Amino acid sequence: MTEDRSRILDLLAGGKITAEEAERLLDALDTHAGAATSPTGSAIKGDPEPLIAALPKYLYVKVLAANGDNVDVKIPIVLVRSGLKLTSLIPPLAMDKINDTMSEHGMSVDFNNFKPEDIDELIGGLRDMEVNVDAKNGDTVRVYCA
Amino acid sequence: MNVPPLVLDLKVVRPERRLVHLWLPLFLLWPLALALGVLALALTIVVDGVLLLLGRRFHHYTVLLVHSFAVIGETRGMVIRFSNQKTAVDMTVQ
């Protein structure tokens, strides 16, 4: 095991990155090493920090209202992850009430189907997500990760 | 888990008024939170034990409590800004 791989696995074990992020980093490391491998087969000694730094750290929500009200929220991705994990731990009885209330407000999301193993995949999906809403009255909403 | 939030930095700007800039020392709440957390943990452990003995499917209140503390710890770095024509509020958890 190279030093780089060991560091990525340490980050994974320490909860600094998700399994999916670790997989992507290892893939990137393999690609990088494969491109630069010498005929003797020794892997390149790369620093994974730039790759880790490239991962999104925050979820941004920006609301610009036509009447001049602006809201700008920056949420750490780790908080999103922890929040989602917490959702999967809520007692079923309470969860049913949450689902009912959300359904009453037009959001029919069944959190009972929310499994901890899906969270990393969901967070990984946020990386490529960008929501842009331009309302007729001039309000704009942007949600993205960076 | 990260270090829990240390300071809440709050800025309120209003035209023709002095800038209000507050650093709220959240770390002063840690001892209180620790004491409450320990008490709550003791309670949830007992509750989980009872629920387990009763054969209830859900007996994870201790895990739920620990994760709740973890969520609070992860709020560090969160920024909320609000502004309109009269007021601008900037809140940063550090």
Interface residues (C-beta under 8 A of the other chain):
Chain A: G15 K57 Y58 N67 G68 D69 N70 V71 D72 V73 K74 I75 P76 V78 L79 R81 S82 G83 K85 L86 L89 I90 P91 P92
Chain B: M1 N2 R57 F58 H60 Y61 V63 L64 H67 S68 A70 V71 G73 E74 T75 R76 G77 M78 V79 I80 R81 F82 S83 N84 Q85
